Amino acid sequence: MTKQPKFVEWPIWDENDVKMVSDVVKSGKWWCGAPQSQVGENIWKFQQEFSEFLNIKHVFACTNGTHAIEIALMALKIGRGDEVIVSDWTFVASASAVVSVGAVPIFCDIDPETFLLNPDLIENLITERTKAIICVHLGGMPCEMDKILQIAKAHDLKVIEDSAHAHGSSYKGKSVGSWGDCGTFSFQGGKVLNSGEGGAIVCNDDDLADKIYEVLDSGRNSGKWFYDHFSYGSDFRLGELNAALLRTQLKKYPDQLKTRNSNAIYLSKQLQQIPGVHPQKMHEDVNRCARYVFPVYFDPEKFGGIDYIQMYKELEEAGIPTDACYPPLHKLDLFVDVKLLPNVDYGSANWGGAKSNPENFPVVSRIYKNAFELSHRVLLSERESLDYIADTIKSMQKKYAN
C-alpha cells in the first residue's frame, strides 16, 4: 500500500488574508453602510467580484447560507401554507429555511447515481399548494437544471438553487445559481470559499434584486433614506471583516477549483476500478464541479456486509479525512415528530410519523446506509494521496470480503 500521506489542511490562508483583515480593523469601518452611503468598501467590492466570477448580474452578501435561502423565499413571496419541493438528501438548512417562512417542505427522493434530486419524481409531488422547487447541488454537483426548469415552467413554480456546495460549478456552460429565479451560497468555515460564516443570494432579475435587498436590509430601498422602511425585512447584512476574507479567498479560488476538478476525475476513475464502489456520478453536461464533499456509495455485498459506520471508522484510522453523509431529511427527529412552527398545518407533508418510513424514500434510504464522504481538502492534495485512498479501500475490501 502507498505510504500514508499528509493531506492538505483547511482553511488555506496566507499573509494577504491577515493584512486584509488587519486593514479593516485599523480602518475602523467594520460595517458596510448602505448603497447610497457606503461606510466600508469590502462588501460592495466582494459583491462585484463574485458577480464577475459567476457571470451573474446581482449578488447580495448576507449572514449565512441558511439565511440566504430564507431571504430568497421571502423575496419570492413564499410563505405560510405554501409547499416547496426539496431534495431529501441535503443539510437540514435546505428544509428548515422553508419551515422558517411558514411554508412546508416536501421531500423528493434522489437519483441513485448522482445522489441529487431526481427530476423524474418532481411532478408526482406537485399539488395546488406547490410554489417552488429548491435544487440542492450536493457536493457541488449541478442538478439537471434544464429538466427541472421545464417542469417548473409548466407548473408556474419558482426555482431556488441551493448552491452552498457549488461555488463556480457550471452546467451546460452556465454557472449554478444563474439557472433558476435565484441562487444561494454559503461561506461557512468548511466551504470551498469561506470566511468562517457568511452567505449570498444571486439573481439576474432587476425587480427580484430589489426585493432581495429589501428583505436583507430591514425593508429598506436602495437609494432611499436610511430610516425609511417599505416592507417587512430583517437585518441579514454581512460584516466587513468577513467580506475582506472572502475577497482574498476568492483570488485563490479559481486555481483551487481547477485542481479539485482534475483530482476528482482522477480519484473517481481510481475508485470505479474497485468492484462495488460508486463515487457520485457527474452528468455529461457538467463543465465544472466545486466538489465541497466527495460522496461515495459502496455495495455492502462487496465488503462483507459492513455499513457506513464501519467504513468511516476504517478510513479515519487510516488518516483519511472522511465524514458520514447527511441523514436523509425524512429521518430527522424534527420532521418525524413534527416539532416545527406552531399554528402551521403540516398535514399535507409527505413526512412525519408513519409517512417518514424509509420505504417511502427507497433510494436515499439505501444509499445513505452505505455511503461516506471524503473532505474536499483531499482533492487539493498530491496524487499519491488519492492513490492512498484507493489503496486503503481496496485493502478493506480484501479484509472484509474474505
JOCOR-V974769 format. One record per residue. N is the residue number from 1. RES is the residue in one small letter. PSI is psi in degrees with one decimal (none if undefined). OMEGA is omega in degrees with one decimal (none if undefined). NEAR is the number of other ideal C-beta (glycine too) atoms within 10 Angstrom. Layout:
# JOCOR-V974769
N&RES&PSI&OMEGA&NEAR / N&RES&PSI&OMEGA&NEAR
This chain:
# JOCOR-V974769
1&m&147.2&174.7&11 / 2&t&142.0&179.1&13 / 3&k&141.8&-179.3&7 / 4&q&122.6&-178.5&12 / 5&p&174.0&172.5&18 / 6&k&118.1&-178.9&9 / 7&f&153.3&178.9&20 / 8&v&137.8&175.8&18 / 9&e&159.1&179.8&10 / 10&w&139.2&3.9&16 / 11&p&164.2&176.1&17 / 12&i&123.0&-178.9&13 / 13&w&163.2&177.9&14 / 14&d&-172.0&-176.1&9 / 15&e&-21.2&175.6&9 / 16&n&-38.6&176.7&13 / 17&d&-44.2&-178.7&19 / 18&v&-46.1&-178.4&12 / 19&k&-41.3&-177.9&12 / 20&m&-46.7&179.5&19 / 21&v&-41.8&179.2&19 / 22&s&-40.2&179.6&12 / 23&d&-37.3&177.5&12 / 24&v&-46.3&-179.8&21 / 25&v&-47.1&-177.4&12 / 26&k&-27.5&-178.6&8 / 27&s&-24.7&-175.3&14 / 28&g&3.1&179.0&8 / 29&k&88.1&-170.6&16 / 30&w&-2.8&176.1&14 / 31&w&167.8&-167.8&14 / 32&c&-24.0&-171.7&22 / 33&g&-145.1&-178.3&16 / 34&a&163.2&-177.0&18 / 35&p&-39.1&-177.1&14 / 36&q&-10.7&179.5&12 / 37&s&71.2&-173.9&9 / 38&q&138.6&177.4&12 / 39&v&-73.5&173.2&15 / 40&g&166.5&-177.9&20 / 41&e&-16.7&-168.4&17 / 42&n&-37.3&176.5&28 / 43&i&-50.0&-175.5&24 / 44&w&-39.2&179.3&17 / 45&k&-39.2&178.2&14 / 46&f&-42.6&-179.3&28 / 47&q&-40.5&178.4&20 / 48&q&-42.1&-178.3&11 / 49&e&-39.2&177.9&16 / 50&f&-34.7&175.0&25 / 51&s&-44.6&179.4&16 / 52&e&-38.4&179.5&11 / 53&f&-41.7&-177.6&17 / 54&l&-13.0&-172.4&22 / 55&n&52.9&178.7&13 / 56&i&149.9&-167.0&19 / 57&k&-47.6&-172.1&13 / 58&h&133.1&174.5&18 / 59&v&132.0&177.2&23 / 60&f&112.3&177.4&27 / 61&a&144.6&-179.9&27 / 62&c&-175.5&-170.3&26 / 63&t&-39.0&179.3&21 / 64&n&174.4&-177.0&20 / 65&g&-32.4&177.3&27 / 66&t&-47.9&177.7&21 / 67&h&-33.0&178.7&23 / 68&a&-43.4&178.8&33 / 69&i&-41.4&178.6&29 / 70&e&-44.5&179.4&26 / 71&i&-44.8&179.8&29 / 72&a&-44.7&179.7&32 / 73&l&-45.3&-179.3&27 / 74&m&-40.6&179.4&22 / 75&a&-29.2&178.3&27 / 76&l&7.9&176.0&23 / 77&k&37.8&176.5&11 / 78&i&126.9&-173.8&20 / 79&g&-145.4&-168.3&12 / 80&r&124.2&176.0&12 / 81&g&-14.5&177.6&14 / 82&d&150.5&177.5&19 / 83&e&141.6&-179.3&23 / 84&v&123.0&-179.1&27 / 85&i&129.4&-175.2&28 / 86&v&143.9&173.3&26 / 87&s&142.0&179.6&28 / 88&d&-13.4&-177.9&30 / 89&w&93.6&-177.9&30 / 90&t&171.6&173.3&24 / 91&f&150.7&-173.2&19 / 92&v&-28.8&-176.1&15 / 93&a&-31.0&179.7&23 / 94&s&-29.8&179.3&28 / 95&a&-36.8&-178.9&29 / 96&s&-29.2&175.2&18 / 97&a&-36.3&176.2&27 / 98&v&-45.0&178.7&25 / 99&v&-39.1&-173.8&19 / 100&s&-25.0&178.6&17 / 101&v&9.0&177.6&20 / 102&g&2.6&179.6&16 / 103&a&175.4&-174.7&23 / 104&v&115.9&175.3&25 / 105&p&140.5&176.2&25 / 106&i&122.5&-170.1&23 / 107&f&133.8&-179.5&27 / 108&c&133.0&178.7&27 / 109&d&170.2&-169.3&22 / 110&i&163.8&170.6&24 / 111&d&134.6&-174.6&22 / 112&p&-12.3&-178.4&15 / 113&e&-40.6&179.5&15 / 114&t&-17.6&-178.0&20 / 115&f&15.9&-179.1&28 / 116&l&164.2&174.8&25 / 117&l&128.7&-176.8&28 / 118&n&110.9&-177.5&20 / 119&p&-27.9&-177.5&20 / 120&d&-12.1&-178.7&12 / 121&l&-6.4&-172.1&15 / 122&i&-48.1&-171.7&21 / 123&e&-30.7&178.2&12 / 124&n&-16.0&-178.8&8 / 125&l&-7.9&-176.2&16 / 126&i&131.5&175.1&17 / 127&t&-178.1&179.0&10 / 128&e&-16.2&179.2&6 / 129&r&-13.5&-174.4&13 / 130&t&130.2&-178.5&21 / 131&k&-18.9&-174.9&20 / 132&a&164.0&172.9&22 / 133&i&131.6&171.7&29 / 134&i&112.2&177.8&26 / 135&c&121.8&180.0&31 / 136&v&116.5&178.7&29 / 137&h&71.7&-174.8&29 / 138&l&131.5&-179.9&29 / 139&g&10.9&-176.0&26 / 140&g&-3.4&-176.9&29 / 141&m&119.4&-177.8&28 / 142&p&137.8&172.2&29 / 143&c&168.1&176.2&30 / 144&e&83.0&-168.9&21 / 145&m&-32.7&-179.9&22 / 146&d&-42.8&178.2&13 / 147&k&-44.4&-177.1&13 / 148&i&-41.3&179.9&22 / 149&l&-33.2&177.2&18 / 150&q&-43.2&177.7&11 / 151&i&-44.5&-178.9&17 / 152&a&-42.6&-180.0&22 / 153&k&-40.2&-178.8&10 / 154&a&-27.5&-176.6&10 / 155&h&12.0&177.2&13 / 156&d&51.4&-179.0&8 / 157&l&147.9&173.1&21 / 158&k&154.3&179.2&22 / 159&v&121.7&174.1&22 / 160&i&129.7&177.3&30 / 161&e&112.1&173.7&30 / 162&d&98.2&-174.0&31 / 163&s&29.6&-177.5&32 / 164&a&-27.6&-179.0&29 / 165&h&-1.0&-156.5&27 / 166&a&37.0&-179.9&32 / 167&h&110.2&178.2&29 / 168&g&-3.2&173.8&25 / 169&s&147.3&179.5&27 / 170&s&150.4&-177.9&21 / 171&y&123.2&-178.4&24 / 172&k&38.9&174.2&14 / 173&g&0.6&179.3&9 / 174&k&136.2&178.5&16 / 175&s&142.1&172.7&23 / 176&v&150.1&-173.0&32 / 177&g&-23.0&-178.5&30 / 178&s&-0.4&-179.2&20 / 179&w&-49.9&-175.5&23 / 180&g&-165.8&176.2&27 / 181&d&-38.4&175.5&20 / 182&c&166.1&177.9&31 / 183&g&156.9&179.3&29 / 184&t&146.9&-178.9&29 / 185&f&155.4&174.7&27 / 186&s&141.6&175.2&29 / 187&f&28.7&177.6&31 / 188&q&158.9&-168.2&17 / 189&g&-29.2&-179.1&12 / 190&g&-12.0&-172.8&16 / 191&k&160.1&-175.6&26 / 192&v&-26.8&169.9&27 / 193&l&116.1&-170.3&24 / 194&n&158.9&174.1&20 / 195&s&29.3&-175.6&27 / 196&g&-58.5&171.5&14 / 197&e&159.3&178.4&16 / 198&g&167.2&178.7&27 / 199&g&178.7&177.9&28 / 200&a&150.7&171.2&28 / 201&i&136.6&-177.8&30 / 202&v&150.2&176.2&28 / 203&c&168.8&177.0&25 / 204&n&-9.6&-174.9&16 / 205&d&125.2&-176.3&13 / 206&d&-43.5&-178.8&9 / 207&d&-43.1&178.4&9 / 208&l&-36.4&178.4&18 / 209&a&-41.5&177.8&20 / 210&d&-40.2&-179.7&14 / 211&k&-39.3&178.4&20 / 212&i&-44.6&-179.6&27 / 213&y&-39.3&178.1&21 / 214&e&-47.2&-179.0&21 / 215&v&-42.3&-174.0&25 / 216&l&-33.8&-172.3&25 / 217&d&58.1&168.3&22 / 218&s&33.0&176.8&17 / 219&g&12.2&179.7&15 / 220&r&156.7&170.2&22 / 221&n&138.8&176.9&17 / 222&s&129.3&178.4&12 / 223&g&-9.5&179.8&9 / 224&k&169.1&179.4&13 / 225&w&140.1&-171.9&11 / 226&f&-28.5&-178.0&12 / 227&y&18.6&166.9&7 / 228&d&134.4&-178.9&9 / 229&h&120.6&-167.4&15 / 230&f&-15.2&177.6&12 / 231&s&174.5&179.7&13 / 232&y&132.9&174.2&10 / 233&g&-178.1&177.5&20 / 234&s&178.8&-179.6&15 / 235&d&98.5&179.2&9 / 236&f&20.9&-176.2&21 / 237&r&143.3&173.3&18 / 238&l&153.6&178.9&27 / 239&g&161.0&-177.5&19 / 240&e&-32.5&-179.9&24 / 241&l&-43.9&177.8&18 / 242&n&-43.2&-178.4&24 / 243&a&-36.0&177.9&26 / 244&a&-44.9&176.9&27 / 245&l&-40.7&-179.6&25 / 246&l&-35.8&-179.0&28 / 247&r&-43.0&179.3&20 / 248&t&-36.7&178.3&21 / 249&q&-36.1&179.9&23 / 250&l&-31.7&177.4&19 / 251&k&-33.5&179.6&13 / 252&k&-22.5&-163.7&16 / 253&y&-42.2&-177.3&21 / 254&p&-40.8&178.5&11 / 255&d&-39.2&177.6&10 / 256&q&-40.7&179.5&22 / 257&l&-41.6&179.0&21 / 258&k&-43.4&179.6&12 / 259&t&-43.7&179.1&15 / 260&r&-44.9&-179.0&25 / 261&n&-46.9&-178.8&21 / 262&s&-46.1&-178.1&12 / 263&n&-32.9&178.8&21 / 264&a&-39.6&177.5&25 / 265&i&-42.5&178.9&13 / 266&y&-47.8&-177.8&15 / 267&l&-39.7&178.4&23 / 268&s&-43.7&179.4&19 / 269&k&-39.4&178.2&12 / 270&q&-44.4&-176.6&19 / 271&l&-33.4&179.8&20 / 272&q&-17.6&177.8&13 / 273&q&-10.3&179.4&10 / 274&i&122.3&-178.0&18 / 275&p&128.3&175.3&13 / 276&g&5.5&179.3&15 / 277&v&126.1&-172.6&20 / 278&h&92.3&173.6&20 / 279&p&159.4&179.4&21 / 280&q&128.5&-177.7&24 / 281&k&138.1&176.3&17 / 282&m&120.9&178.6&19 / 283&h&147.0&-176.7&16 / 284&e&-20.2&-179.6&6 / 285&d&4.6&176.0&13 / 286&v&124.2&179.6&21 / 287&n&-41.2&179.3&15 / 288&r&150.0&178.0&20 / 289&c&124.2&-175.9&27 / 290&a&-25.7&174.1&29 / 291&r&50.6&176.8&29 / 292&y&-43.5&169.5&26 / 293&v&161.7&-177.6&23 / 294&f&86.9&-176.7&26 / 295&p&142.5&-178.0&21 / 296&v&131.8&172.7&26 / 297&y&138.4&175.7&23 / 298&f&139.7&-180.0&24 / 299&d&115.4&-176.6&11 / 300&p&-28.9&-179.2&18 / 301&e&-23.8&179.4&11 / 302&k&-4.5&-178.3&16 / 303&f&34.3&175.4&24 / 304&g&20.1&175.4&14 / 305&g&9.6&-179.4&11 / 306&i&158.5&177.3&18 / 307&d&-175.3&-174.9&14 / 308&y&-27.5&-178.4&21 / 309&i&-46.2&178.7&11 / 310&q&-40.4&177.9&15 / 311&m&-46.1&179.6&22 / 312&y&-44.5&-179.3&18 / 313&k&-45.3&-178.9&12 / 314&e&-42.8&-178.8&20 / 315&l&-40.0&178.0&20 / 316&e&-42.5&179.4&13 / 317&e&-26.4&177.5&10 / 318&a&0.2&176.9&17 / 319&g&19.2&-179.1&14 / 320&i&124.4&-180.0&21 / 321&p&105.8&-171.2&19 / 322&t&156.6&174.8&22 / 323&d&158.2&170.3&15 / 324&a&155.4&-179.5&13 / 325&c&164.9&175.3&23 / 326&y&135.2&170.9&22 / 327&p&142.2&175.0&15 / 328&p&142.4&-176.0&24 / 329&l&-36.6&-176.7&25 / 330&h&-16.2&-179.2&24 / 331&k&-15.9&-174.8&18 / 332&l&140.8&-175.6&17 / 333&d&-38.4&-176.3&10 / 334&l&-27.1&176.8&14 / 335&f&-38.5&177.4&25 / 336&v&-45.3&-177.3&16 / 337&d&0.8&179.2&11 / 338&v&52.4&176.8&15 / 339&k&78.4&-171.6&9 / 340&l&-147.9&-176.9&18 / 341&l&145.7&174.9&13 / 342&p&154.5&172.6&4 / 343&n&25.8&172.6&6 / 344&v&132.6&-178.9&14 / 345&d&110.3&177.8&9 / 346&y&14.0&-175.7&15 / 347&g&-24.8&-178.7&8 / 348&s&-1.3&-178.9&12 / 349&a&154.0&178.3&18 / 350&n&28.0&177.2&19 / 351&w&171.7&-178.9&25 / 352&g&126.1&178.6&16 / 353&g&-130.4&-177.6&10 / 354&a&-27.2&-179.4&9 / 355&k&-17.5&177.4&14 / 356&s&9.1&177.0&22 / 357&n&131.3&-180.0&13 / 358&p&-25.3&179.0&14 / 359&e&-23.7&179.1&7 / 360&n&-8.5&177.6&15 / 361&f&66.3&-167.2&24 / 362&p&-38.6&-174.0&11 / 363&v&-52.5&-178.6&18 / 364&v&-33.2&179.3&28 / 365&s&-38.4&178.8&18 / 366&r&-46.2&-177.1&14 / 367&i&-45.5&-174.8&22 / 368&y&-37.7&-176.8&23 / 369&k&-22.1&-176.6&14 / 370&n&54.3&177.3&22 / 371&a&152.6&174.7&23 / 372&f&165.8&178.9&23 / 373&e&135.4&169.8&21 / 374&l&140.5&177.9&25 / 375&s&147.2&179.9&20 / 376&h&-19.9&-178.3&25 / 377&r&-19.6&176.0&19 / 378&v&-26.0&-177.6&23 / 379&l&-4.8&172.8&26 / 380&l&1.6&-178.0&20 / 381&s&175.4&-178.3&19 / 382&e&158.3&-178.6&13 / 383&r&-32.1&179.0&13 / 384&e&-27.4&175.9&11 / 385&s&-37.9&178.4&23 / 386&l&-38.1&175.9&23 / 387&d&-39.0&179.3&16 / 388&y&-40.5&177.8&22 / 389&i&-49.1&-179.6&25 / 390&a&-42.4&179.9&20 / 391&d&-38.0&179.3&17 / 392&t&-43.1&-179.3&19 / 393&i&-37.2&175.1&23 / 394&k&-43.6&179.4&17 / 395&s&-38.7&177.0&13 / 396&m&-40.6&179.9&20 / 397&q&-43.0&177.3&18 / 398&k&-39.2&-179.3&10 / 399&k&-45.6&-172.2&12 / 400&y&-22.4&-178.2&16 / 401&a&-21.3&-178.0&14 / 402&n&none&none&6
